Amino acid sequence: MTTITLREPLSTAEGVISTVTLRRPKVKDLKQVDAARAEGGDMQAGIAMVAAITGLSVEVVDEMDAADFTTISEALADFFQPARP
């Protein structure tokens, strides 16, 4: 798991979110992303993946600062790197 501190905390009905924890993606997450891509393209797929691995709703991810979304996306890419011997 990876924890990221948001540059711009999110205000939600449940309170303020200042950090998010990313879990490793599973195959079921990839299938969900494929479905989102078919409906709305690459951006919607990225939003769906961030929502899936952080536990945030798609609506909350939609309100995320673009720099924070990019930081999370970059951290997510690290999960897909081949294992180092």
N, C-alpha and C positions, 0 to 999 in steps of 0.2 A: 504494500500500500504506500501511496505517496500523498503527503499533505501539502497543499499550496495555500499560502496566504494571499487573499485577494487584494489587489491595489485599491479597488473600489468596492467596499462591502455592499452586499445586496440587502435591501429591505424587503421583507416578506411579511405575510400575515402572521407567521409564527415568530418573527423577530428578525434580527440582523444576522446575516451570514458573513463572517469575515475570513473563514477558512473552508476549504473543501478537501475531502479525502477521496482519492482515486483508488479504486480497486482494479486488479488486473481484469481485462475484458475476457469474457467467455464466448464460446461459439454462438450461444443464443443471443448475445449482444450483437454479434456480427450479422446474424439473420435479421434482427430488428433494424439495424442500420441499412441493410439492403432494401428492406421494405420502405423505410423512410426515403431513401434515395429514389426509389421508383415513383414515389408520390411527389417529392419536392426537390429532387436534385441533390448535389453534393453538399450544399450548405445545410439543408435539412438533415442529411445523413450525419454531418458533424455534430449538429445540435442533439440529435438522437443519441449519438455515442456518448457525448459529455453527460447528458441526462442519465443514461444507463449506468455509467461507471461512477458517478458522483451521488446518485440517489436523488438528485434535484429533479423537479418537474421540468418539462420542456418549456413551460411558461416562465419559470424562474431563469432558466438558461437564456431565454430570449431577452431578458432584461439585463444580462451580464455585460459588463464593460468589455469592449472588443479586445483590449490588451489582456485582460484576464482570460478571456476565451482562447486567445492565441497561446498564452502560457500553458493553459490546461491542454490544449491540442498538441503542443510540443512535448509535454510530459507524457501524453498518451502515446505518441509516436515511439517513445523509448520502450514501451511495453512490447512493441513488435520487432525490436532488434534481435538478431540471433544471439543465442547464449554464447558467452565467451568461455573458451576452455580454461 
